[in-house]
Amino acid sequence: MVIYVAFFLIFVGVTLALYQVYSVHYAINFEDEEERPERVNQALKTLTDEARGCAGGEPSPGFVQAVRRIFGSGVDARLVLAAVASGKQKAFAEPLLRRKRRIETSGELRIAHLPFWKTRPPARYRRGPVLTIVMASSLLALFWGAASIFTAAYPVAAPSLAWANNVFVLTALVYASALLAHGASKLDLYLHDIQQIGRLNRRVNGSEGVEQLA
C-alpha cells in the first residue's frame, strides 16, 4: 500500500513540475483577463476609465486619486498613466500592479526587494538562462518519475546506484526538482516585471509625453 502512495506522490510531483513549463509559456505568450486575479482586473478597469480623462500626457486629478488609492502615495501617477496609455497592459500595467508594494518613485525609482534591500530595476534581463532552468528541472522531475517505475521492475545492480532502487529517495528527488522549477519560474516573472517597470520609467523620463511610448 505504501508503494502505491509513493507512486501517487511521484505522479503529483511530476505534474507540478511540468505545469511550470506550461505556466511560463502561457504567461509569456497569452493575455487572458480570466487568468488575472480579480483585484488586478478591477484595478486595470479603474485606471483605464480614469485615463480617458487625461489630456496631453498629464494625469488628471481623478487619475491621481485612483493611483493613490490603488498604489499608495509612493508611486508617480505619470508612470502609471504611461503604463495604461501605452495600450500594452500585459507588458507594463500588469507588472506595475503585481509589484505595486515594492515600487518607490520618490526621487530615483527603486524596487524594495526586502525592507532593507532596495535597488534600481535591472537595465536588461535575459530570460533564457532562468527559463532553461525551469525546463531542465521539469524534465529532471520527469526522469526521476520514470526511473521509479523502471527500477521497480528492474532494480539497479551497481552498489553505487543502490539509492535509485529506493522509491522514497526518488520521490524526494522529484519534489526537489519540482520546487526548483517552481522557484525558477517565480524568479523569472519577478525579474521580468521589475525590468519592465524600469524600462517604462526610463521611457517616461526620457520623452516629453506618454504618447511617444512604443
Secondary structure, DSSP 8 states (H G I E B T S, - for coil): -HHHHHHHHHHHHHHHHHHHHHHHHHHHH---GGGS-HHHHHHHHHHHHHHTT-BTTB--HHHHHHHHHHH-TTS-HHHHHHHHHTT-IIIIIHHHHHTGGGEE-SSS-EEEEETTEEE---S----HHHHHHHHHHHHHHHHHHHHHHHHHHS----GGGGGGG-HHHHHHHHHHHHHHHHHHHHHHHHHHHHHHHHHHHHHHHHSS-GGG--
